[in-house]
Structures are given as structure tokens and as C-alpha cells.
Amino acid sequence: MTGLLDKIFHLRKHGTTTGREIVAGFTTFAAMAYILAVNPEILSQAGMPEGALVTATAVGAALATLLMAALTNFPIALAPGMGINAFFAFSICIAMKIPWPSALGMVFVNGCIFLLLSVTGVREKIIDAIPHSLKIAVTAGIGFFIAFIGLQNGGLVVANPATMVAMGDLGTASVALFFGGLLLTAALIVMRVPGAILIAIFAITIAGAFVSDGKGGHLTQWPAAIVSAPASLEPIFLKLNFHLFTLDPLRAAALTLTLLMVDMFDNIGSLIAVTRRAGLLGPDGKIPRVGRALVADSSAAICSSLLGTSTVVTYIESATGVQAGGRTGLTAVVTAFCFLAALVFTPLFLAIPAVAIAPALVMVGVFMFEAVTDLDPRDLVDFVPAVLTIIMMPLAFSISTGMGIGILVLVVLALAAGRRDRLHPVILALAAVFLLHFLEGPLLAAWK
């Protein structure tokens, strides 16, 4: 068996062993298994059935990860992306009142465009045209947005008619549990405990069984059985539609473009980070077999829309498996089978209360926000649009709004400063799309 695995994954060539790859695969799964609870919790707020979402999350992650392993032999795992799922649920479905089947249709179109751009090589050119500062801002802004949602779900940030937002009551049992869980999650991460986020989620869930929900029950309601057959995918499988492209093509195009951009930056950033840590980058700093990697994650995006979940992306948590010694696709294969095995524990994941997921959202957001350290405050043409992008995402409760504001401000400042290097045709086209999107209401009113 070892000889066969070495022949398939070239273990000796990469200086690794079967045992080390297996451990690395389990480590990667432990680091990202929280998505099995977090993704259904977020998407269910758009009206999607939570049980089916657990199944879609696990199956989507497994299939995409296996595809990445087969095409690239990289120790990289994929799953429905944090940030994109928030954009899907809170911006598209809730804020814009777009039904989730139509949102899945946009995910499908996004995936098809993604695949076309990947196989033609255009994707890298588009990425090169976007200023680095805006790429950083998108990552950090989504992190800020996710953290803000986590603080809201935990009750530490609440609405206030006078100040818009205010701090919640720490004297409330559920808020106190959330805050304690946030401290626990952060402490485990600082101590570099493998699977820190997952451990914290289950610890808070157990504690929630003894904390009142204020309605005569407890925050955690244990299921009758921990193990059961996976929930059916039927309620969400192949339920996507393309009605919005017919009813409101301008909005559909703008939202699909936003999905495409977020997807691009998320995947490319994670891909570079993980391959660099694994020592897989070439001497010229380029990623080997990058074309195959891009085809894998774009195909995964299409698959995710068919399964009934938001876009599947490359996960930065793959770096934990690399840190444990993973160097080949065998690590990814082990991670994929862990996701499939987790399907029988669906009742357990559904029993996890929102207050246990909230600290994970905050910490994932914190990790994404660290990208701001790469911004240069001395270059105002880049810095001002980046900061406004980051601020507007959570305050407008819309990732696309933040991106649109940032791009429009960048174009204006670049024109004012004579910085033609920032006025790439791609940026100008994006600015025009977002401007039309923002003025859609007044323009329609004037037309009538």
C-alpha cells in the first residue's frame, strides 16, 4: 500500500511519509471542521434548511478537495468560503430580498465565468489589474464584516436607536457565555492547540446545556441521537434558478461580478499562502500547476451551486496540515474522507447553538483582518479607498457596497492625482458597473 501511495502522490520526492500525510490530513480537518456548523448556521438565515446544508457543506468540501488533490497533488483542502457565505446570506438574500435559489443561480454563473477565465488564462490578468491595496481591503473588510456578525450573534453588540449600535448586557447568561467562549477560543489559538476553534465550539455547546435561553429552556438542546443517516440534500439540490438575470439583469450582473471578485481574491491569496508555507513555490515565486489549481477551485464553485451551498474555495486552514508535515495530495484526500465521515454526526452539528458559533466567526474575522498590515498609509490614492472599503462593508452590511465605494473612490483619487497606473480598463469598467448599481433607484425613477 505504501508503495502504491508513493507512486500516486510522490511521497519520497516531497520528503514525506504516509503516516505524516495522514496526520496532516486529520490536522487540516480539525482546523476547518468548524465550517460544518458555521456554514449551515449562516446560510439557514437566508431561509435554507439547516440539515440539508450540513450535508451540502460536507459533500461539497469532500468533492472539491478530492478534485484539488487529483489535479495538483497539493495538500490543500476546500470548503464553502467564509465571507462569501455571509455575502450570500446577509447581503444578497436578506438585505436585497433575493430568494436563495436565485442566489445559487448567480453562484453557478460565477463558477462558469471563473472556469472560463481559468482555462483561458484571463483570470491571472484580471487579478494583476486590481491594485494590491484593494485586494487587501476586500480580505480585511470581509473579516471585519464576519467579526461584526459574530459579535451580533453573540449579543455583545446590539442595536441602539440613539447610537446605532451599543454593547450588550454581559450580565445576561447567553452574552456572558459568548464572551467567555470568545476568550477560550482566542486562548486556545494563542496556545496553538490543534483544532482550537472546533474544540471551543464543542466546549461552549456543552456549557450551553446548563445555561438558560430565557424562554424556559437551555441554549443547547441535545438531539435524541448523535449519529444518524445524513440529512437529505433534496430540499436544496439542483434548486438554483436564473430568474434574476431575466427580471433584473443589471443587479444580477453586478452581484455576480462581486461574487467573482471575492472568489478570486480568496482563492488566490489562500493558494499562495499555503503553497509558500509548503515550500512548493518555484524559484521565480510562481505556483507550479497553478492552472490546474484554478480549474479545480472554479469547478468546485459550479459544483457547490448544484449541491445547494455558497461558493467552495481554497481554505487557508490547509496551512495547519502543512505545518504538521503535509506536502502532497494525500493530505487532502484524508481531509476529504474526514468530511464524508462527519456526515453521520449531522444531529450533533445541528444541536450547536448560535452562541457557540459566534466566537468562531469573530476569530475567523480577526485572522482575515490582519491583512491590513500590508497597507501603506503614505500612499493616499491606495490607502483611502482601501480603508473606506473595509469600513463600509460592515456598516452598510454589504460586501458589494464596500467594494463598490472603494473602487469609485480609487478612480476619483487616481484622476485627481494623475495616477494613470491605477486607471486600468478593468477598474474603470468595475467603477461604471457599481456606479450604475448605486444609481439604479434614481435612474429608474427618472425613467418612469
N, C-alpha and C positions, 0 to 999 in steps of 0.2 A: 504493500500500500504506500509506504514511504517513497519507494522508487517511482511509482506512478504519479504521486503528488509532485515530486521533484521534476518529473518530466513535463507536467502540465503547467506548474507555476514557477519553475526555475528557482527553486528554493536555495540551492547551494550557490548559484550565481549571484543571488542577492544577499548572501551571508546570513541566512536564517534557517530555521528548522521547523518541522511540522508542529512540534509541541509549542514552540514560541508563537507561531502563527495562530494556533488555536486559542492560546491565552489572550493574544492581542485581539482576536475576534470577539471573545467574551467581554473584554475590556471596553471595546468600542460600543458594543450593545449596552453595557451597563451605563455608559456615559450618555447615550442618546435614547434610552428606553423611555425616558420621561415623555417623549413625543406621543407614545401610545395613550397617555392620559391627557396631555395638554392639547393635542390637535383636535380630538373629539370635543373637548370642553369648549374650545374657541369656535369651531365650525357649527356646533349644535346651537349656538346663539343666533345663527342665521336661519334656524328652523329645520336643520338636518337631523335625522335620527342618530343618537349618540352610539348605540350599539353597532349599527352598520358602519359608522365612522371608525370605530376601533378596528374592525375587520379591514376596511379600506386602507387605513393607515399602515397596518402590519403587512398586508399583501403588497401594497404599493412600495413600501420600503424594501421588502424582500426581493421583488422582481427587479426594481431599479438597481439595487446593489449587486445582484447576480449579473445583470447586464453590464455594469461597470467592470466587474471582475473579468467577465468573458472578453470584453473588447480591449481592455487596457492592462490587466494584471496589476492594477493599483490596489493598495489597501484602503480603499475609500468606500464609505457607506453613504447611502442616500435615503431620504425620508421627506415627507411633507414639510416644507420650509416654514420656520418661524418668521414672522414678519409678513410673508406672503399670505399665510392663513389669516392673519389679523386684517390685512388689507381686503381679502376676500370677504370675511365675515362682517367687519365693522364699517369699512368704507363702502364697498360695493353693495352688499346685501342690506345692511341696516341703515346706514346714512343715506344711500341713494335709492333704497327701497327696490332694488333689483332682485327678483327671485333667484334662489340659488341654482336652479337648473340653467338659467341664462348665464349666470356667473361661471358655471362649469363649461358652458359653450365658449366663453372667452378664454378660459384656461386651455381648451382644446386648440383654438385658433392660435393662441400664443405659442403652444407647443409645436404646431405645424410650421409657423414662421421661424421659430427657434431652430427647428431641424433643417429647414431650407437654408437659413443663414449659416448653419454649422457646416453643412456639406459643401457649400459654395465658397466658404472662407470669408464671407462678408462679415460674419459675427465679430471676428477679431478686429476688422477695420472699424466697425461701429464703436466697439469698446475703446479703441485708440482715439476716436474723435471726441469722446466725453472727457472733459477735464478731470484730472485726478481728484481735485478738490470736491467735485460733485459726487464722484463715486464714494468718497469717504463720507460725505454728508448723507447720502442715501443709507449707507450702512448704520451710521451713528443715529440718524433720525428714526429709523425703524426700531433701533434699540431703545431709544427714548420713548417711542410710542408703546412698545411692548411692556416696558417697565411701568409706564403710566397706567396701562390696562391692569397690570398685576397689582399695583397699589390700590386701584379702584376696586378690583375684585376682592382684595383682602380687607377692604373697609378702612384703610389708613388714609385714603384721600376720598373726600365726599363732596357732593355739590353744596354750594352756598349761594343764596340769592344776592348777597352783598359783594362777595369777593370771588365769585365764580366757583372756586374750589377752596376747601379747607381741610384741616386734619380731622380724621375720625376720632371716635372715643376709645382710647386704649383701655378704658375700664370695661368695655364690652368684651364678653368672653371670646367671641369669634375673632375680633380685631386683635386681642391680646395673643390668641393662638397664632394668627397670621404673623404678627411681629416676632414672636418667639421662633416661629418656623423660618422666618427670613434670616434671623440671627444664626439659627442652626445651619441653614443651607450655606450661608456665607462662611461660617466657621469650618464646615466640612470641606468646602472648596479650598480655603486657605491652607488647610492641613493636607491638601492633595489626596483626599480619600477617594479611591476609585468608585465611580458611580455615586458621587456625593449628592447630586440632585435627586436621583431616584431614591436613595436612602432617606433623604429628608422628606420627600413626598410621602413615603410609606410611614415614617415616624409621625408626621403631622396627621395622617389619616387615622392611625391608631389612637392618637391623643384625642382626635375629634369624636371618637366613640364615647368619650366621657364629658364632652363639652356640649352644653345646651345650645340649640339653634334658635331659642327664643320663641318657639312655636309648640312647645311641649315634647319635642323630640331631641335628637342629638345630631350634630353636624355630619357624623359618619353613620350611615345605615348599612349594616353588614348584609351581604346577599345570602340567600338560602344555601347557595353552593358556590365555592370558589372556582371550581373547574366545571366547564360545560362546553358544549359544542359552540364553535364560533357563531356570532350573530350573522344573520343573512345579509348579503350585500344587495339584495333585491330592491330595497327602497331607494337606493342611490345609484345602482349600477346602470350605466347607459341612459341615465335620466337627463343628460345635458340637452339643451336646445339652443337655437341661434335666433330666437325671436328678436332680441335687442338689435341685432345687425339690420333687421328689416324695419323695426319701429323707430329706432334712434341710432342710425349708423355713425354719426359724429361722436356721440358719447361712447358707443361700443368701441370705436377705433381708438379713442383717447385712453380708455381703461385698458384695452388690450395692449396698447403701446406701453403703458405704465407697468403692467404685469411683465412684459417682455424685458424692460429695463431693469426692474428689480431682480428678476430671474437671472439675467446676465451677470449683474454685479455680484449677486450672492454666490453663484456657481464659480465664476472666475476667481473671486477672492478666496473662496474656500479651497479650490483646486490648487492654486499657487501656494497657499499656506501649508497644506498637507504634504504636497509633493516636495516642498522645500525642506520640511522637517524630516521627511523620509529619505532625504538625500537623493531624490530622483531627478532633480533638475539637471539639465545638461550644462556643460561648461559655459555656454553662451547665455545661461539663465532661462532658457526656454524649456517648456514642459514636453517631454517625449510623448509621442502618441496623443498629443493634445486634440487632434481632430477626432479620434475615436472617443475620447472622453467627452467632447462636446456633443457628439452624436448620441452617446449613452444618456447624458442628462436631458437632452432635448426630447429623446424618445420617451424618457421617463415622465416628462411633463404631459405628453399626449396620453400616456397610459393612466396617469393619475386622474385626468378628467373623465376618462371612461369608467374608472373604478368608483368615482364619486367623491374625490377629495381635491384640495387645492394642490398647487404645483409641488412635485417632488424635486428636491435639489440636493446638491452635494453638501454634506454635513461637516462643519469644522471640528465636531467632536471626534471625527475619524483620527484626529491628531493624538487622541489618548491611546488608541490602539497602536499607532506608530511609536509613541513613547514607550509602549510595552514591548516593542520589538517587531511589530508587523511591518513587512516590506513587500508583500505580494498580494495577489487577488485571493489567496486562500484565507487571509484575514477577513476580507469582505464576504466570502462565501459562508464562513462561520457566523458572522454577524447576521446575514440574511436568514439562515436557518434558525437563529435565536428568535428573530421576529416572527417566523412562522410558528415556532413552538409556543410563543406567548399568546397565540390566538385562543388557546383553550382556557386562558385566565381572564377572558373578557369580563365576567361578572365582577372580578376583583378590581379591574381598572375602572369600571362604571361606578363602583362604590366610592371612589376617591372624590371627596368634596372639593368645591371650587377653592376653598380657603387653603387647601393643601397644594393646589396647582399654582396659586398666586405667587408664592416666593420663587418658584422656578421661573415664572415669567419675568419677574424683576431681575433675577440674576442673569438670565439669558440676555435681557436688555442691557444690563451693565457690561457684559462681555462685548456686545456689539458696539456700545458707545465708546469703548476705548479707542476706536479708530480715529477719534478727533485729535489724538496726539500727533497725527501726521499732517494736520492743517498748519499753514504758515500765516499767522496773523498780520505779517508785514505786507502781504500781497492782498490788498483790499478787494481787488477785482475778483479774486477767487474766494477770499475769506468771508466777505459779507453775504454773498449768495449761499454759501455753504451753511453758515450759522442760521440764516433765515429758513433754509430748508429744514434743518434739524428742529428749530423751534416750532415751525408751522405744522409739522406732521402730528404731534400730539395735541397741540392747541386747537387745530382745525379738525382733529380726529379723522384725518385723511392723509394717507401716504401720498396719493397722487397730487393733492393740493400743495403739499410741501415741496414736492419735486417741481411742480409747475411754477410756483413762486420763485424757487431758486433759479430755474432756467431763465425765466423772464428777467429777473434782476441781473443775472450774469450778462445777458445780451445788452441791456441798457448800460451797465457799468463798463463793459468792454467797448461799446461805441463811444462813451464819454471819455474813456482813457486812451482811445485809439489803439486798443489791443486786438488787432485783427487776427492774431493767433487763436483767440477764443471764439471767433465767429465762424466756426466750421459750418458748412451747409447742413450737417445733421443737427447741430444745435439750433440753427435758425429755423429748421423745419419743425423741431420739437417745440420751440417757442411759439410758432404760429399755431400749432395744434392746441397747445394749452391756452393760448390767448382766446381762441375761438371757443374753447370749452368753458372758460371763465365768463365769457360774454354771451354765452348761449341764451340765457334767460332774457336779457335786454334786447338781443338781436331778434329773437323770436317775437317778442312783444312789439318791437318796431315793425317787423314784417307784417304782423297782423293789423 
